[in-house]
Amino acid sequence: MMRTGIPALVMTALLACGAAPTPAGAGEGPAALARQLGDASFKQREAALRRLVKVGQAALPALRKGA
């Protein structure tokens, strides 16, 4: 249940803040970051969340797929 809640929370945050997309090739892709939201390490999950917010709405398809 926790794994489906986090991507939904991130999607909501991205939509609410209207974050501008990051240019392609700037760091890890949204799919890899979405997978990291399920990592056992709290620090890893938090870092992935921060990067996903920076990616912006371009991350939504990966988050929806992961949800």
C-alpha positions as CSV (number, residue, x, y, z in Angstrom):
1,M,0.0,0.0,0.0
2,M,2.9,2.4,0.8
3,R,4.3,2.0,-2.7
4,T,1.1,3.1,-4.4
5,G,0.6,6.0,-2.1
6,I,4.0,7.7,-2.6
7,P,3.7,8.0,-6.4
8,A,0.2,9.4,-6.0
9,L,1.4,11.9,-3.5
10,V,4.2,13.0,-5.8
11,M,1.8,13.3,-8.8
12,T,-0.4,15.5,-6.7
13,A,2.5,17.7,-5.6
14,L,3.7,18.1,-9.2
15,L,0.3,19.1,-10.4
16,A,-0.3,21.5,-7.5
17,C,3.0,23.3,-7.9
18,G,3.1,23.3,-11.7
19,A,6.8,22.5,-11.6
20,A,8.6,23.3,-14.9
21,P,10.1,20.3,-16.6
22,T,13.8,19.7,-16.5
23,P,15.6,19.3,-19.8
24,A,16.0,15.8,-21.1
25,G,19.3,14.1,-20.1
26,A,19.6,16.1,-16.9
27,G,20.3,13.3,-14.4
28,E,18.3,10.1,-13.9
29,G,15.1,9.5,-15.8
30,P,11.7,9.7,-14.2
31,A,11.1,6.0,-14.4
32,A,14.3,5.3,-12.4
33,L,13.4,8.0,-9.9
34,A,9.9,6.5,-9.5
35,R,11.4,3.1,-8.7
36,Q,13.6,4.7,-6.1
37,L,10.4,5.9,-4.2
38,G,10.1,2.2,-3.0
39,D,13.7,2.0,-1.8
40,A,14.3,0.7,1.7
41,S,16.5,3.8,2.5
42,F,14.6,6.9,3.6
43,K,17.4,9.1,2.3
44,Q,17.1,7.5,-1.1
45,R,13.4,7.9,-1.2
46,E,13.6,11.6,-0.2
47,A,16.3,12.3,-2.8
48,A,14.2,10.7,-5.5
49,L,11.2,12.7,-4.4
50,R,13.1,16.0,-4.6
51,R,14.5,15.1,-8.1
52,L,11.0,14.2,-9.3
53,V,9.6,17.5,-8.2
54,K,12.4,19.2,-10.2
55,V,11.6,17.1,-13.3
56,G,8.0,18.4,-13.0
57,Q,5.1,17.2,-15.1
58,A,7.4,15.2,-17.4
59,A,7.6,12.7,-14.5
60,L,3.8,12.1,-14.4
61,P,3.7,9.2,-16.9
62,A,6.3,7.3,-15.0
63,L,4.6,7.9,-11.7
64,R,1.2,6.8,-13.1
65,K,2.8,3.6,-14.5
66,G,4.4,2.9,-11.2
67,A,1.2,3.5,-9.3
